[in-house]
Amino acid sequence: MGLLEIISLLKNNKNTLYRAIKWLSVACLLGLSTFLGYKNKQLSESLLMAQNNLEVYEGIVEGKENENRALLLDINQLKSSNDSIIQQLVEESKK
């Protein structure tokens, strides 16, 4: 069955065409909502990490040392950081 035959068949049966369009739309929306949900989760985790790190840095700057607080970094951030605190942590971990 060629593409022209399929198009001709769909023209003759408009209900089938409308149904196919509806299901294709539903599939696209389902895929999009799944992708957006995944991205939302990733961005929420990044935001929480950034907020925690900001609070820790503010505490360090203000001289409020809370030993229960810790910076949250992923591996790439840890490797690429030029922050003196991070560098001290890396040096200590190597000892």
C-alpha positions as CSV (number, residue, x, y, z in Angstrom):
1,M,0.0,0.0,0.0
2,G,1.6,3.2,-1.1
3,L,1.4,6.6,0.5
4,L,-1.1,7.9,-2.2
5,E,-3.4,5.0,-1.5
6,I,-3.4,5.7,2.2
7,I,-4.1,9.4,1.6
8,S,-6.9,8.5,-0.7
9,L,-8.4,6.1,1.8
10,L,-8.2,8.7,4.6
11,K,-10.0,11.3,2.3
12,N,-12.8,8.8,1.7
13,N,-13.2,8.1,5.5
14,K,-13.0,11.4,7.3
15,N,-13.9,9.9,10.7
16,T,-10.9,7.7,10.5
17,L,-8.7,10.7,9.7
18,Y,-10.2,12.7,12.6
19,R,-9.6,9.7,15.0
20,A,-6.0,9.3,13.8
21,I,-5.4,13.0,14.3
22,K,-6.9,12.9,17.8
23,W,-4.8,9.9,18.8
24,L,-1.7,11.4,17.4
25,S,-2.4,14.6,19.3
26,V,-2.9,12.6,22.5
27,A,0.4,10.7,22.0
28,C,2.2,14.0,21.4
29,L,0.7,15.6,24.5
30,L,1.5,12.5,26.6
31,G,5.1,12.6,25.4
32,L,5.5,16.3,26.0
33,S,4.0,16.1,29.5
34,T,6.4,13.3,30.4
35,F,9.4,15.2,29.1
36,L,8.3,18.4,30.9
37,G,7.7,16.5,34.1
38,Y,11.2,15.1,34.0
39,K,12.7,18.5,33.3
40,N,10.7,20.0,36.1
41,K,12.1,17.5,38.5
42,Q,15.6,18.2,37.4
43,L,15.2,21.9,37.7
44,S,13.6,21.7,41.1
45,E,16.5,19.6,42.4
46,S,19.0,22.2,40.9
47,L,17.1,25.0,42.5
48,L,17.1,23.3,45.9
49,M,20.8,22.7,45.6
50,A,21.5,26.4,44.6
51,Q,19.3,27.7,47.5
52,N,21.1,25.5,50.0
53,N,24.5,26.6,48.7
54,L,23.4,30.2,48.9
55,E,22.4,29.9,52.5
56,V,25.7,28.2,53.3
57,Y,27.7,30.9,51.6
58,E,25.7,33.7,53.3
59,G,26.4,32.0,56.7
60,I,30.1,31.8,55.9
61,V,30.2,35.5,54.9
62,E,28.2,36.6,58.0
63,G,30.5,34.5,60.2
64,K,27.7,32.1,61.3
65,E,29.2,28.7,61.2
66,N,26.7,25.9,61.4
67,E,28.5,22.6,61.2
68,N,25.3,20.8,60.2
69,R,25.1,22.7,56.9
70,A,27.0,21.5,53.9
71,L,27.4,22.6,50.3
72,L,25.6,20.5,47.7
73,L,27.6,20.0,44.6
74,D,27.5,17.6,41.7
75,I,30.7,16.1,40.4
76,N,31.1,18.6,37.5
77,Q,30.7,21.6,39.8
78,L,33.2,20.1,42.2
79,K,35.8,19.5,39.5
80,S,35.3,23.0,37.8
81,S,35.0,25.1,41.0
82,N,37.7,27.7,41.7
83,D,36.2,28.6,45.1
84,S,38.8,28.6,47.9
85,I,36.5,26.6,50.2
86,I,36.0,23.9,47.6
87,Q,39.7,23.8,46.9
88,Q,40.4,23.3,50.6
89,L,37.9,20.5,50.7
90,V,39.5,18.8,47.7
91,E,42.9,19.1,49.3
92,E,41.7,17.7,52.6
93,S,40.0,14.8,50.8
94,K,43.3,13.9,49.0
95,K,45.2,13.6,52.4
